[in-house]
């Protein structure tokens, strides 16, 4: 082969290789985008799970306190239900209406 034939052969092989890479990239691009979306969804769900686990731990601690600590029961009855002892007066503050 002449130098032109060798040069031309290399250029054609390079172009075929680039076309193959481009075709493979275009074929797998939707799969890559789908994978990225699934990873983002997984990350969102993991963050939600972690938040729910923290809330669950807090509620478990509160539940145990209400089962075992009479002062916790009294405090909750005062705060949530507005209960008071017979010799106490309850004062409630409300937000002013606009």
Secondary structure in CASP SS format (residue, H / E / C, confidence):
PFRMAT SS
TARGET T0000
AUTHOR 0000-0000-0000
METHOD secondary structure of the structure
MODEL  1
X C 1.00
X C 1.00
X H 1.00
X H 1.00
X H 1.00
X H 1.00
X H 1.00
X H 1.00
X H 1.00
X H 1.00
X H 1.00
X H 1.00
X H 1.00
X H 1.00
X H 1.00
X H 1.00
X H 1.00
X H 1.00
X H 1.00
X H 1.00
X H 1.00
X H 1.00
X H 1.00
X H 1.00
X H 1.00
X H 1.00
X H 1.00
X H 1.00
X H 1.00
X H 1.00
X H 1.00
X H 1.00
X H 1.00
X H 1.00
X H 1.00
X H 1.00
X H 1.00
X H 1.00
X H 1.00
X H 1.00
X H 1.00
X H 1.00
X H 1.00
X H 1.00
X H 1.00
X H 1.00
X H 1.00
X H 1.00
X H 1.00
X H 1.00
X H 1.00
X H 1.00
X H 1.00
X H 1.00
X H 1.00
X H 1.00
X H 1.00
X H 1.00
X H 1.00
X H 1.00
X H 1.00
X H 1.00
X H 1.00
X H 1.00
X H 1.00
X H 1.00
X H 1.00
X H 1.00
X C 1.00
X H 1.00
X H 1.00
X H 1.00
X H 1.00
X H 1.00
X H 1.00
X H 1.00
X H 1.00
X H 1.00
X H 1.00
X H 1.00
X H 1.00
X C 1.00
X C 1.00
X C 1.00
X C 1.00
X C 1.00
X C 1.00
X C 1.00
X C 1.00
X C 1.00
X C 1.00
X C 1.00
X C 1.00
X C 1.00
X C 1.00
X C 1.00
X C 1.00
X C 1.00
END
